[in-house]
Amino acid sequence: MTDDVDDSAPDDANAVDPKLLELLVCPLTKTRLVYDASKRELLSKAAGLAFPIRNGVPLMIEDAARKLTDEDLRRL
C-alpha cells in the first residue's frame, strides 16, 4: 500500500461536508478544530497538530497529523 494521494481531483470531490466539520473535535484534546481549506487540513491549536483531509475524509489519527509551526499557530 502506498501513501500516494491523487490531488488532481476537482476541489468539490475533496470538499468536506460543513455539517461534519461542526461535529469534529480534536481526538486528543476534544477541543474545536479550525478548517484550513487551502491546505486541506483541520488544525488543533490545543494539540499543536494539523490533521490532513484526503479525498474529503479527515484523517483524525495522531500518526497522520503534522506538527503546527509557529507561523501556523500565530494565524489561528
PQR file with spaces between the fields and no chain letter, atoms N, CA, C, O and H, PARSE charges and radii, in Angstrom:
ATOM       1  N    MET     1       0.853   -1.171    0.000 -0.4000 1.5000
ATOM       2  CA   MET     1       0.000    0.000    0.000 -0.0000 2.0000
ATOM       3  C    MET     1       0.896    1.230    0.000  0.5500 1.7000
ATOM       4  O    MET     1       1.894    1.276    0.720 -0.5500 1.4000
ATOM       5  N    THR     2       0.546    2.218   -0.799 -0.4000 1.5000
ATOM       6  CA   THR     2       1.353    3.434   -0.858 -0.0000 2.0000
ATOM       7  C    THR     2       0.589    4.593   -0.257  0.5500 1.7000
ATOM       8  O    THR     2      -0.625    4.528   -0.066 -0.5500 1.4000
ATOM       9  H    THR     2      -0.264    2.180   -1.384  0.4000 1.0000
ATOM      10  N    ASP     3       1.322    5.659    0.040 -0.4000 1.5000
ATOM      11  CA   ASP     3       0.710    6.865    0.585 -0.0000 2.0000
ATOM      12  C    ASP     3       0.447    7.893   -0.497  0.5500 1.7000
ATOM      13  O    ASP     3       0.140    9.046   -0.193 -0.5500 1.4000
ATOM      14  H    ASP     3       2.309    5.712   -0.115  0.4000 1.0000
ATOM      15  N    ASP     4       0.564    7.489   -1.770 -0.4000 1.5000
ATOM      16  CA   ASP     4       0.333    8.425   -2.863 -0.0000 2.0000
ATOM      17  C    ASP     4      -1.117    8.883   -2.851  0.5500 1.7000
ATOM      18  O    ASP     4      -2.043    8.082   -2.720 -0.5500 1.4000
ATOM      19  H    ASP     4       0.813    6.553   -2.017  0.4000 1.0000
ATOM      20  N    VAL     5      -1.289   10.185   -2.992 -0.4000 1.5000
ATOM      21  CA   VAL     5      -2.626   10.770   -2.992 -0.0000 2.0000
ATOM      22  C    VAL     5      -2.811   11.532   -4.283  0.5500 1.7000
ATOM      23  O    VAL     5      -1.956   12.327   -4.673 -0.5500 1.4000
ATOM      24  H    VAL     5      -0.537   10.836   -3.099  0.4000 1.0000
ATOM      25  N    ASP     6      -3.930   11.289   -4.949 -0.4000 1.5000
ATOM      26  CA   ASP     6      -4.232   11.998   -6.182 -0.0000 2.0000
ATOM      27  C    ASP     6      -4.912   13.312   -5.840  0.5500 1.7000
ATOM      28  O    ASP     6      -6.115   13.345   -5.581 -0.5500 1.4000
ATOM      29  H    ASP     6      -4.624   10.643   -4.633  0.4000 1.0000
ATOM      30  N    ASP     7      -4.137   14.404   -5.839 -0.4000 1.5000
ATOM      31  CA   ASP     7      -4.685   15.721   -5.545 -0.0000 2.0000
ATOM      32  C    ASP     7      -5.180   16.423   -6.801  0.5500 1.7000
ATOM      33  O    ASP     7      -5.506   17.609   -6.755 -0.5500 1.4000
ATOM      34  H    ASP     7      -3.160   14.377   -6.050  0.4000 1.0000
ATOM      35  N    SER     8      -5.243   15.707   -7.929 -0.4000 1.5000
ATOM      36  CA   SER     8      -5.674   16.325   -9.173 -0.0000 2.0000
ATOM      37  C    SER     8      -7.196   16.316   -9.325  0.5500 1.7000
ATOM      38  O    SER     8      -7.725   16.881  -10.282 -0.5500 1.4000
ATOM      39  H    SER     8      -4.978   14.743   -7.966  0.4000 1.0000
ATOM      40  N    ALA     9      -7.896   15.683   -8.394 -0.4000 1.5000
ATOM      41  CA   ALA     9      -9.352   15.633   -8.461 -0.0000 2.0000
ATOM      42  C    ALA     9      -9.924   17.029   -8.252  0.5500 1.7000
ATOM      43  O    ALA     9      -9.291   17.867   -7.609 -0.5500 1.4000
ATOM      44  H    ALA     9      -7.466   15.224   -7.616  0.4000 1.0000
ATOM      45  N    PRO    10     -11.108   17.285   -8.786 -0.5600 1.5000
ATOM      46  CA   PRO    10     -11.732   18.595   -8.595  0.2800 2.0000
ATOM      47  C    PRO    10     -11.905   18.902   -7.113  0.5500 1.7000
ATOM      48  O    PRO    10     -12.060   17.998   -6.291 -0.5500 1.4000
ATOM      49  N    ASP    11     -11.877   20.208   -6.781 -0.4000 1.5000
ATOM      50  CA   ASP    11     -11.983   20.620   -5.388 -0.0000 2.0000
ATOM      51  C    ASP    11     -13.257   20.117   -4.727  0.5500 1.7000
ATOM      52  O    ASP    11     -13.230   19.735   -3.557 -0.5500 1.4000
ATOM      53  H    ASP    11     -11.752   20.942   -7.448  0.4000 1.0000
ATOM      54  N    ASP    12     -14.385   20.107   -5.457 -0.4000 1.5000
ATOM      55  CA   ASP    12     -15.629   19.667   -4.840 -0.0000 2.0000
ATOM      56  C    ASP    12     -15.586   18.194   -4.462  0.5500 1.7000
ATOM      57  O    ASP    12     -16.294   17.775   -3.546 -0.5500 1.4000
ATOM      58  H    ASP    12     -14.407   20.417   -6.408  0.4000 1.0000
ATOM      59  N    ALA    13     -14.773   17.401   -5.147 -0.4000 1.5000
ATOM      60  CA   ALA    13     -14.623   15.993   -4.800 -0.0000 2.0000
ATOM      61  C    ALA    13     -13.865   15.841   -3.488  0.5500 1.7000
ATOM      62  O    ALA    13     -14.021   14.840   -2.789 -0.5500 1.4000
ATOM      63  H    ALA    13     -14.198   17.741   -5.892  0.4000 1.0000
ATOM      64  N    ASN    14     -13.048   16.829   -3.155 -0.4000 1.5000
ATOM      65  CA   ASN    14     -12.266   16.785   -1.929 -0.0000 2.0000
ATOM      66  C    ASN    14     -12.889   17.610   -0.814  0.5500 1.7000
ATOM      67  O    ASN    14     -12.321   17.711    0.274 -0.5500 1.4000
ATOM      68  H    ASN    14     -12.922   17.643   -3.723  0.4000 1.0000
ATOM      69  N    ALA    15     -14.038   18.193   -1.068 -0.4000 1.5000
ATOM      70  CA   ALA    15     -14.680   19.052   -0.075 -0.0000 2.0000
ATOM      71  C    ALA    15     -15.194   18.220    1.096  0.5500 1.7000
ATOM      72  O    ALA    15     -15.614   17.073    0.937 -0.5500 1.4000
ATOM      73  H    ALA    15     -14.500   18.111   -1.951  0.4000 1.0000
ATOM      74  N    VAL    16     -15.147   18.832    2.270 -0.4000 1.5000
ATOM      75  CA   VAL    16     -15.656   18.189    3.470 -0.0000 2.0000
ATOM      76  C    VAL    16     -17.024   18.783    3.775  0.5500 1.7000
ATOM      77  O    VAL    16     -17.218   19.996    3.690 -0.5500 1.4000
ATOM      78  H    VAL    16     -14.806   19.763    2.399  0.4000 1.0000
ATOM      79  N    ASP    17     -17.952   17.934    4.125 -0.4000 1.5000
ATOM      80  CA   ASP    17     -19.301   18.377    4.466 -0.0000 2.0000
ATOM      81  C    ASP    17     -19.233   19.347    5.650  0.5500 1.7000
ATOM      82  O    ASP    17     -18.705   18.989    6.703 -0.5500 1.4000
ATOM      83  H    ASP    17     -17.794   16.949    4.193  0.4000 1.0000
ATOM      84  N    PRO    18     -19.756   20.563    5.496 -0.5600 1.5000
ATOM      85  CA   PRO    18     -19.719   21.549    6.588  0.2800 2.0000
ATOM      86  C    PRO    18     -20.373   21.045    7.879  0.5500 1.7000
ATOM      87  O    PRO    18     -19.944   21.409    8.974 -0.5500 1.4000
ATOM      88  N    LYS    19     -21.401   20.215    7.754 -0.4000 1.5000
ATOM      89  CA   LYS    19     -22.047   19.660    8.950 -0.0000 2.0000
ATOM      90  C    LYS    19     -21.094   18.731    9.701  0.5500 1.7000
ATOM      91  O    LYS    19     -21.106   18.681   10.931 -0.5500 1.4000
ATOM      92  H    LYS    19     -21.749   19.920    6.865  0.4000 1.0000
ATOM      93  N    LEU    20     -20.278   18.006    8.960 -0.4000 1.5000
ATOM      94  CA   LEU    20     -19.287   17.134    9.589 -0.0000 2.0000
ATOM      95  C    LEU    20     -18.255   17.968   10.339  0.5500 1.7000
ATOM      96  O    LEU    20     -17.852   17.616   11.448 -0.5500 1.4000
ATOM      97  H    LEU    20     -20.268   18.047    7.961  0.4000 1.0000
ATOM      98  N    LEU    21     -17.831   19.068    9.735 -0.4000 1.5000
ATOM      99  CA   LEU    21     -16.838   19.932   10.376 -0.0000 2.0000
ATOM     100  C    LEU    21     -17.346   20.479   11.707  0.5500 1.7000
ATOM     101  O    LEU    21     -16.564   20.664   12.640 -0.5500 1.4000
ATOM     102  H    LEU    21     -18.158   19.353    8.834  0.4000 1.0000
ATOM     103  N    GLU    22     -18.640   20.736   11.799 -0.4000 1.5000
ATOM     104  CA   GLU    22     -19.222   21.240   13.045 -0.0000 2.0000
ATOM     105  C    GLU    22     -19.161   20.201   14.161  0.5500 1.7000
ATOM     106  O    GLU    22     -19.112   20.557   15.338 -0.5500 1.4000
ATOM     107  H    GLU    22     -19.275   20.586   11.041  0.4000 1.0000
ATOM     108  N    LEU    23     -19.165   18.926   13.799 -0.4000 1.5000
ATOM     109  CA   LEU    23     -19.186   17.847   14.787 -0.0000 2.0000
ATOM     110  C    LEU    23     -17.800   17.392   15.230  0.5500 1.7000
ATOM     111  O    LEU    23     -17.633   16.893   16.343 -0.5500 1.4000
ATOM     112  H    LEU    23     -19.205   18.637   12.842  0.4000 1.0000
ATOM     113  N    LEU    24     -16.820   17.564   14.373 -0.4000 1.5000
ATOM     114  CA   LEU    24     -15.489   17.047   14.676 -0.0000 2.0000
ATOM     115  C    LEU    24     -14.775   17.888   15.725  0.5500 1.7000
ATOM     116  O    LEU    24     -14.878   19.114   15.740 -0.5500 1.4000
ATOM     117  H    LEU    24     -16.955   17.970   13.469  0.4000 1.0000
ATOM     118  N    VAL    25     -14.051   17.203   16.597 -0.4000 1.5000
ATOM     119  CA   VAL    25     -13.170   17.849   17.569 -0.0000 2.0000
ATOM     120  C    VAL    25     -11.828   17.137   17.517  0.5500 1.7000
ATOM     121  O    VAL    25     -11.710   16.049   16.952 -0.5500 1.4000
ATOM     122  H    VAL    25     -13.967   16.206   16.585  0.4000 1.0000
ATOM     123  N    CYS    26     -10.827   17.755   18.104 -0.4000 1.5000
ATOM     124  CA   CYS    26      -9.507   17.139   18.159 -0.0000 2.0000
ATOM     125  C    CYS    26      -9.614   15.813   18.922  0.5500 1.7000
ATOM     126  O    CYS    26     -10.167   15.782   20.022 -0.5500 1.4000
ATOM     127  H    CYS    26     -10.923   18.638   18.563  0.4000 1.0000
ATOM     128  N    PRO    27      -9.097   14.730   18.360 -0.5600 1.5000
ATOM     129  CA   PRO    27      -9.192   13.437   19.041  0.2800 2.0000
ATOM     130  C    PRO    27      -8.344   13.371   20.314  0.5500 1.7000
ATOM     131  O    PRO    27      -8.569   12.507   21.162 -0.5500 1.4000
ATOM     132  N    LEU    28      -7.387   14.263   20.453 -0.4000 1.5000
ATOM     133  CA   LEU    28      -6.518   14.247   21.633 -0.0000 2.0000
ATOM     134  C    LEU    28      -7.026   15.150   22.749  0.5500 1.7000
ATOM     135  O    LEU    28      -7.014   14.768   23.919 -0.5500 1.4000
ATOM     136  H    LEU    28      -7.204   14.965   19.765  0.4000 1.0000
ATOM     137  N    THR    29      -7.473   16.349   22.385 -0.4000 1.5000
ATOM     138  CA   THR    29      -7.849   17.342   23.395 -0.0000 2.0000
ATOM     139  C    THR    29      -9.351   17.579   23.486  0.5500 1.7000
ATOM     140  O    THR    29      -9.824   18.221   24.424 -0.5500 1.4000
ATOM     141  H    THR    29      -7.483   16.660   21.434  0.4000 1.0000
ATOM     142  N    LYS    30     -10.097   17.066   22.523 -0.4000 1.5000
ATOM     143  CA   LYS    30     -11.559   17.257   22.448 -0.0000 2.0000
ATOM     144  C    LYS    30     -11.941   18.729   22.301  0.5500 1.7000
ATOM     145  O    LYS    30     -13.034   19.134   22.699 -0.5500 1.4000
ATOM     146  H    LYS    30      -9.713   16.545   21.761  0.4000 1.0000
ATOM     147  N    THR    31     -11.044   19.524   21.732 -0.4000 1.5000
ATOM     148  CA   THR    31     -11.307   20.944   21.510 -0.0000 2.0000
ATOM     149  C    THR    31     -11.663   21.193   20.051  0.5500 1.7000
ATOM     150  O    THR    31     -11.504   20.323   19.195 -0.5500 1.4000
ATOM     151  H    THR    31     -10.156   19.195   21.409  0.4000 1.0000
ATOM     152  N    ARG    32     -12.147   22.403   19.791 -0.4000 1.5000
ATOM     153  CA   ARG    32     -12.583   22.824   18.457 -0.0000 2.0000
ATOM     154  C    ARG    32     -11.420   22.768   17.464  0.5500 1.7000
ATOM     155  O    ARG    32     -10.264   22.997   17.821 -0.5500 1.4000
ATOM     156  H    ARG    32     -12.276   23.110   20.486  0.4000 1.0000
ATOM     157  N    LEU    33     -11.754   22.460   16.216 -0.4000 1.5000
ATOM     158  CA   LEU    33     -10.782   22.441   15.129 -0.0000 2.0000
ATOM     159  C    LEU    33     -11.045   23.608   14.190  0.5500 1.7000
ATOM     160  O    LEU    33     -12.178   24.069   14.056 -0.5500 1.4000
ATOM     161  H    LEU    33     -12.693   22.274   15.926  0.4000 1.0000
ATOM     162  N    VAL    34      -9.993   24.077   13.546 -0.4000 1.5000
ATOM     163  CA   VAL    34     -10.103   25.142   12.550 -0.0000 2.0000
ATOM     164  C    VAL    34      -9.836   24.519   11.184  0.5500 1.7000
ATOM     165  O    VAL    34      -8.831   23.835   10.994 -0.5500 1.4000
ATOM     166  H    VAL    34      -9.072   23.702   13.654  0.4000 1.0000
ATOM     167  N    TYR    35     -10.738   24.757   10.239 -0.4000 1.5000
ATOM     168  CA   TYR    35     -10.599   24.194    8.895 -0.0000 2.0000
ATOM     169  C    TYR    35      -9.758   25.118    8.031  0.5500 1.7000
ATOM     170  O    TYR    35     -10.086   26.294    7.871 -0.5500 1.4000
ATOM     171  H    TYR    35     -11.555   25.313   10.394  0.4000 1.0000
ATOM     172  N    ASP    36      -8.681   24.595    7.479 -0.4000 1.5000
ATOM     173  CA   ASP    36      -7.837   25.331    6.531 -0.0000 2.0000
ATOM     174  C    ASP    36      -8.076   24.717    5.155  0.5500 1.7000
ATOM     175  O    ASP    36      -7.470   23.706    4.801 -0.5500 1.4000
ATOM     176  H    ASP    36      -8.415   23.640    7.609  0.4000 1.0000
ATOM     177  N    ALA    37      -8.966   25.341    4.385 -0.4000 1.5000
ATOM     178  CA   ALA    37      -9.350   24.803    3.076 -0.0000 2.0000
ATOM     179  C    ALA    37      -8.189   24.810    2.097  0.5500 1.7000
ATOM     180  O    ALA    37      -8.085   23.911    1.263 -0.5500 1.4000
ATOM     181  H    ALA    37      -9.458   26.163    4.673  0.4000 1.0000
ATOM     182  N    SER    38      -7.311   25.810    2.179 -0.4000 1.5000
ATOM     183  CA   SER    38      -6.210   25.904    1.221 -0.0000 2.0000
ATOM     184  C    SER    38      -5.208   24.763    1.391  0.5500 1.7000
ATOM     185  O    SER    38      -4.604   24.315    0.416 -0.5500 1.4000
ATOM     186  H    SER    38      -7.395   26.540    2.856  0.4000 1.0000
ATOM     187  N    LYS    39      -5.032   24.298    2.614 -0.4000 1.5000
ATOM     188  CA   LYS    39      -4.097   23.191    2.868 -0.0000 2.0000
ATOM     189  C    LYS    39      -4.809   21.860    3.059  0.5500 1.7000
ATOM     190  O    LYS    39      -4.170   20.819    3.213 -0.5500 1.4000
ATOM     191  H    LYS    39      -5.523   24.662    3.406  0.4000 1.0000
ATOM     192  N    ARG    40      -6.147   21.902    3.047 -0.4000 1.5000
ATOM     193  CA   ARG    40      -6.955   20.696    3.277 -0.0000 2.0000
ATOM     194  C    ARG    40      -6.554   20.029    4.592  0.5500 1.7000
ATOM     195  O    ARG    40      -6.176   18.859    4.632 -0.5500 1.4000
ATOM     196  H    ARG    40      -6.666   22.748    2.922  0.4000 1.0000
ATOM     197  N    GLU    41      -6.650   20.817    5.664 -0.4000 1.5000
ATOM     198  CA   GLU    41      -6.285   20.324    6.990 -0.0000 2.0000
ATOM     199  C    GLU    41      -7.270   20.839    8.035  0.5500 1.7000
ATOM     200  O    GLU    41      -7.909   21.876    7.857 -0.5500 1.4000
ATOM     201  H    GLU    41      -6.957   21.768    5.631  0.4000 1.0000
ATOM     202  N    LEU    42      -7.372   20.089    9.124 -0.4000 1.5000
ATOM     203  CA   LEU    42      -8.088   20.526   10.314 -0.0000 2.0000
ATOM     204  C    LEU    42      -7.037   20.794   11.380  0.5500 1.7000
ATOM     205  O    LEU    42      -6.247   19.913   11.721 -0.5500 1.4000
ATOM     206  H    LEU    42      -6.852   19.247    9.269  0.4000 1.0000
ATOM     207  N    LEU    43      -7.032   22.019   11.906 -0.4000 1.5000
ATOM     208  CA   LEU    43      -5.987   22.446   12.822 -0.0000 2.0000
ATOM     209  C    LEU    43      -6.475   22.430   14.259  0.5500 1.7000
ATOM     210  O    LEU    43      -7.559   22.921   14.573 -0.5500 1.4000
ATOM     211  H    LEU    43      -7.673   22.734   11.629  0.4000 1.0000
ATOM     212  N    SER    44      -5.648   21.851   15.128 -0.4000 1.5000
ATOM     213  CA   SER    44      -5.923   21.848   16.558 -0.0000 2.0000
ATOM     214  C    SER    44      -4.870   22.703   17.242  0.5500 1.7000
ATOM     215  O    SER    44      -3.713   22.303   17.367 -0.5500 1.4000
ATOM     216  H    SER    44      -4.767   21.451   14.873  0.4000 1.0000
ATOM     217  N    LYS    45      -5.285   23.887   17.684 -0.4000 1.5000
ATOM     218  CA   LYS    45      -4.355   24.772   18.386 -0.0000 2.0000
ATOM     219  C    LYS    45      -3.926   24.132   19.704  0.5500 1.7000
ATOM     220  O    LYS    45      -2.755   24.200   20.077 -0.5500 1.4000
ATOM     221  H    LYS    45      -6.225   24.212   17.582  0.4000 1.0000
ATOM     222  N    ALA    46      -4.866   23.515   20.405 -0.4000 1.5000
ATOM     223  CA   ALA    46      -4.583   22.918   21.710 -0.0000 2.0000
ATOM     224  C    ALA    46      -3.542   21.800   21.620  0.5500 1.7000
ATOM     225  O    ALA    46      -2.676   21.688   22.488 -0.5500 1.4000
ATOM     226  H    ALA    46      -5.817   23.459   20.102  0.4000 1.0000
ATOM     227  N    ALA    47      -3.624   20.982   20.587 -0.4000 1.5000
ATOM     228  CA   ALA    47      -2.678   19.872   20.422 -0.0000 2.0000
ATOM     229  C    ALA    47      -1.462   20.272   19.604  0.5500 1.7000
ATOM     230  O    ALA    47      -0.444   19.580   19.621 -0.5500 1.4000
ATOM     231  H    ALA    47      -4.327   21.073   19.882  0.4000 1.0000
ATOM     232  N    GLY    48      -1.562   21.397   18.881 -0.4000 1.5000
ATOM     233  CA   GLY    48      -0.463   21.820   18.022 -0.0000 2.0000
ATOM     234  C    GLY    48      -0.286   20.919   16.814  0.5500 1.7000
ATOM     235  O    GLY    48       0.831   20.698   16.347 -0.5500 1.4000
ATOM     236  H    GLY    48      -2.389   21.960   18.867  0.4000 1.0000
ATOM     237  N    LEU    49      -1.414   20.395   16.307 -0.4000 1.5000
ATOM     238  CA   LEU    49      -1.368   19.451   15.193 -0.0000 2.0000
ATOM     239  C    LEU    49      -2.315   19.868   14.072  0.5500 1.7000
ATOM     240  O    LEU    49      -3.321   20.542   14.295 -0.5500 1.4000
ATOM     241  H    LEU    49      -2.322   20.575   16.686  0.4000 1.0000
ATOM     242  N    ALA    50      -1.958   19.440   12.856 -0.4000 1.5000
ATOM     243  CA   ALA    50      -2.792   19.636   11.677 -0.0000 2.0000
ATOM     244  C    ALA    50      -3.143   18.260   11.123  0.5500 1.7000
ATOM     245  O    ALA    50      -2.266   17.498   10.716 -0.5500 1.4000
ATOM     246  H    ALA    50      -1.141   18.892   12.675  0.4000 1.0000
ATOM     247  N    PHE    51      -4.433   17.956   11.113 -0.4000 1.5000
ATOM     248  CA   PHE    51      -4.906   16.673   10.614 -0.0000 2.0000
ATOM     249  C    PHE    51      -5.267   16.812    9.136  0.5500 1.7000
ATOM     250  O    PHE    51      -6.064   17.678    8.777 -0.5500 1.4000
ATOM     251  H    PHE    51      -5.145   18.576   11.443  0.4000 1.0000
ATOM     252  N    PRO    52      -4.687   15.969    8.273 -0.5600 1.5000
ATOM     253  CA   PRO    52      -4.939   16.095    6.833  0.2800 2.0000
ATOM     254  C    PRO    52      -6.336   15.621    6.443  0.5500 1.7000
ATOM     255  O    PRO    52      -6.961   14.813    7.131 -0.5500 1.4000
ATOM     256  N    ILE    53      -6.797   16.149    5.323 -0.4000 1.5000
ATOM     257  CA   ILE    53      -8.054   15.707    4.724 -0.0000 2.0000
ATOM     258  C    ILE    53      -7.696   15.130    3.363  0.5500 1.7000
ATOM     259  O    ILE    53      -7.142   15.828    2.514 -0.5500 1.4000
ATOM     260  H    ILE    53      -6.289   16.805    4.764  0.4000 1.0000
ATOM     261  N    ARG    54      -8.008   13.867    3.156 -0.4000 1.5000
ATOM     262  CA   ARG    54      -7.690   13.185    1.903 -0.0000 2.0000
ATOM     263  C    ARG    54      -8.978   12.699    1.252  0.5500 1.7000
ATOM     264  O    ARG    54      -9.759   11.966    1.858 -0.5500 1.4000
ATOM     265  H    ARG    54      -8.457   13.299    3.845  0.4000 1.0000
ATOM     266  N    ASN    55      -9.183   13.115    0.018 -0.4000 1.5000
ATOM     267  CA   ASN    55     -10.381   12.723   -0.735 -0.0000 2.0000
ATOM     268  C    ASN    55     -11.650   13.017    0.051  0.5500 1.7000
ATOM     269  O    ASN    55     -12.603   12.239    0.023 -0.5500 1.4000
ATOM     270  H    ASN    55      -8.548   13.710   -0.475  0.4000 1.0000
ATOM     271  N    GLY    56     -11.654   14.156    0.759 -0.4000 1.5000
ATOM     272  CA   GLY    56     -12.823   14.576    1.511 -0.0000 2.0000
ATOM     273  C    GLY    56     -12.987   13.917    2.868  0.5500 1.7000
ATOM     274  O    GLY    56     -13.975   14.164    3.560 -0.5500 1.4000
ATOM     275  H    GLY    56     -10.879   14.788    0.782  0.4000 1.0000
ATOM     276  N    VAL    57     -12.031   13.079    3.259 -0.4000 1.5000
ATOM     277  CA   VAL    57     -12.120   12.357    4.527 -0.0000 2.0000
ATOM     278  C    VAL    57     -11.036   12.846    5.487  0.5500 1.7000
ATOM     279  O    VAL    57      -9.849   12.709    5.190 -0.5500 1.4000
ATOM     280  H    VAL    57     -11.228   12.878    2.697  0.4000 1.0000
ATOM     281  N    PRO    58     -11.424   13.416    6.636 -0.5600 1.5000
ATOM     282  CA   PRO    58     -10.425   13.840    7.620  0.2800 2.0000
ATOM     283  C    PRO    58      -9.747   12.622    8.252  0.5500 1.7000
ATOM     284  O    PRO    58     -10.416   11.687    8.691 -0.5500 1.4000
ATOM     285  N    LEU    59      -8.431   12.644    8.293 -0.4000 1.5000
ATOM     286  CA   LEU    59      -7.667   11.570    8.931 -0.0000 2.0000
ATOM     287  C    LEU    59      -7.362   12.011   10.356  0.5500 1.7000
ATOM     288  O    LEU    59      -6.387   12.721   10.605 -0.5500 1.4000
ATOM     289  H    LEU    59      -7.887   13.404    7.937  0.4000 1.0000
ATOM     290  N    MET    60      -8.194   11.588   11.270 -0.4000 1.5000
ATOM     291  CA   MET    60      -8.150   12.082   12.639 -0.0000 2.0000
ATOM     292  C    MET    60      -7.330   11.176   13.555  0.5500 1.7000
ATOM     293  O    MET    60      -7.766   10.831   14.654 -0.5500 1.4000
ATOM     294  H    MET    60      -8.986   11.012   11.067  0.4000 1.0000
ATOM     295  N    ILE    61      -6.151   10.797   13.095 -0.4000 1.5000
ATOM     296  CA   ILE    61      -5.251    9.999   13.924 -0.0000 2.0000
ATOM     297  C    ILE    61      -3.933   10.750   14.073  0.5500 1.7000
ATOM     298  O    ILE    61      -3.460   11.397   13.138 -0.5500 1.4000
ATOM     299  H    ILE    61      -5.797   11.077   12.203  0.4000 1.0000
ATOM     300  N    GLU    62      -3.355   10.653   15.254 -0.4000 1.5000
ATOM     301  CA   GLU    62      -2.151   11.419   15.566 -0.0000 2.0000
ATOM     302  C    GLU    62      -1.004   11.106   14.609  0.5500 1.7000
ATOM     303  O    GLU    62      -0.253   12.005   14.231 -0.5500 1.4000
ATOM     304  H    GLU    62      -3.739   10.127   16.013  0.4000 1.0000
ATOM     305  N    ASP    63      -0.863    9.854   14.217 -0.4000 1.5000
ATOM     306  CA   ASP    63       0.234    9.466   13.321 -0.0000 2.0000
ATOM     307  C    ASP    63       0.124   10.115   11.942  0.5500 1.7000
ATOM     308  O    ASP    63       1.134   10.267   11.254 -0.5500 1.4000
ATOM     309  H    ASP    63      -1.474    9.123   14.524  0.4000 1.0000
ATOM     310  N    ALA    64      -1.079   10.496   11.531 -0.4000 1.5000
ATOM     311  CA   ALA    64      -1.276   11.124   10.219 -0.0000 2.0000
ATOM     312  C    ALA    64      -1.092   12.636   10.274  0.5500 1.7000
ATOM     313  O    ALA    64      -0.943   13.283    9.238 -0.5500 1.4000
ATOM     314  H    ALA    64      -1.899   10.372   12.089  0.4000 1.0000
ATOM     315  N    ALA    65      -1.101   13.201   11.480 -0.4000 1.5000
ATOM     316  CA   ALA    65      -1.041   14.659   11.650 -0.0000 2.0000
ATOM     317  C    ALA    65       0.390   15.171   11.549  0.5500 1.7000
ATOM     318  O    ALA    65       1.359   14.450   11.791 -0.5500 1.4000
ATOM     319  H    ALA    65      -1.222   12.675   12.323  0.4000 1.0000
ATOM     320  N    ARG    66       0.481   16.456   11.178 -0.4000 1.5000
ATOM     321  CA   ARG    66       1.787   17.119   11.204 -0.0000 2.0000
ATOM     322  C    ARG    66       1.784   18.129   12.335  0.5500 1.7000
ATOM     323  O    ARG    66       0.735   18.644   12.721 -0.5500 1.4000
ATOM     324  H    ARG    66      -0.306   17.041   10.981  0.4000 1.0000
ATOM     325  N    LYS    67       2.949   18.405   12.854 -0.4000 1.5000
ATOM     326  CA   LYS    67       3.072   19.377   13.933 -0.0000 2.0000
ATOM     327  C    LYS    67       2.923   20.779   13.353  0.5500 1.7000
ATOM     328  O    LYS    67       3.508   21.092   12.317 -0.5500 1.4000
ATOM     329  H    LYS    67       3.802   17.986   12.540  0.4000 1.0000
ATOM     330  N    LEU    68       2.137   21.624   14.024 -0.4000 1.5000
ATOM     331  CA   LEU    68       1.959   23.002   13.580 -0.0000 2.0000
ATOM     332  C    LEU    68       3.231   23.807   13.817  0.5500 1.7000
ATOM     333  O    LEU    68       3.911   23.642   14.830 -0.5500 1.4000
ATOM     334  H    LEU    68       1.661   21.370   14.866  0.4000 1.0000
ATOM     335  N    THR    69       3.536   24.675   12.866 -0.4000 1.5000
ATOM     336  CA   THR    69       4.685   25.567   13.010 -0.0000 2.0000
ATOM     337  C    THR    69       4.273   26.785   13.840  0.5500 1.7000
ATOM     338  O    THR    69       3.087   27.007   14.085 -0.5500 1.4000
ATOM     339  H    THR    69       2.984   24.808   12.042  0.4000 1.0000
ATOM     340  N    ASP    70       5.255   27.563   14.264 -0.4000 1.5000
ATOM     341  CA   ASP    70       4.960   28.803   14.988 -0.0000 2.0000
ATOM     342  C    ASP    70       4.099   29.728   14.131  0.5500 1.7000
ATOM     343  O    ASP    70       3.197   30.394   14.639 -0.5500 1.4000
ATOM     344  H    ASP    70       6.218   27.383   14.065  0.4000 1.0000
ATOM     345  N    GLU    71       4.382   29.763   12.830 -0.4000 1.5000
ATOM     346  CA   GLU    71       3.592   30.600   11.918 -0.0000 2.0000
ATOM     347  C    GLU    71       2.143   30.123   11.860  0.5500 1.7000
ATOM     348  O    GLU    71       1.219   30.936   11.884 -0.5500 1.4000
ATOM     349  H    GLU    71       5.115   29.222   12.418  0.4000 1.0000
ATOM     350  N    ASP    72       1.943   28.805   11.783 -0.4000 1.5000
ATOM     351  CA   ASP    72       0.582   28.248   11.788 -0.0000 2.0000
ATOM     352  C    ASP    72      -0.162   28.685   13.046  0.5500 1.7000
ATOM     353  O    ASP    72      -1.315   29.111   12.976 -0.5500 1.4000
ATOM     354  H    ASP    72       2.693   28.145   11.764  0.4000 1.0000
ATOM     355  N    LEU    73       0.495   28.579   14.180 -0.4000 1.5000
ATOM     356  CA   LEU    73      -0.137   28.913   15.458 -0.0000 2.0000
ATOM     357  C    LEU    73      -0.486   30.394   15.550  0.5500 1.7000
ATOM     358  O    LEU    73      -1.511   30.752   16.130 -0.5500 1.4000
ATOM     359  H    LEU    73       1.432   28.233   14.236  0.4000 1.0000
ATOM     360  N    ARG    74       0.347   31.251   14.990 -0.4000 1.5000
ATOM     361  CA   ARG    74       0.070   32.691   15.004 -0.0000 2.0000
ATOM     362  C    ARG    74      -1.179   33.025   14.195  0.5500 1.7000
ATOM     363  O    ARG    74      -1.914   33.953   14.534 -0.5500 1.4000
ATOM     364  H    ARG    74       1.180   30.960   14.519  0.4000 1.0000
ATOM     365  N    ARG    75      -1.417   32.265   13.123 -0.4000 1.5000
ATOM     366  CA   ARG    75      -2.574   32.526   12.260 -0.0000 2.0000
ATOM     367  C    ARG    75      -3.887   32.041   12.864  0.5500 1.7000
ATOM     368  O    ARG    75      -4.958   32.430   12.399 -0.5500 1.4000
ATOM     369  H    ARG    75      -0.820   31.512   12.848  0.4000 1.0000
ATOM     370  N    LEU    76      -3.822   31.210   13.876 -0.4000 1.5000
ATOM     371  CA   LEU    76      -5.054   30.670   14.485 -0.0000 2.0000
ATOM     372  C    LEU    76      -5.690   31.662   15.430  0.5500 1.7000
ATOM     373  O    LEU    76      -6.728   31.371   16.024 -0.5500 1.4000
ATOM     374  H    LEU    76      -2.952   30.893   14.254  0.4000 1.0000
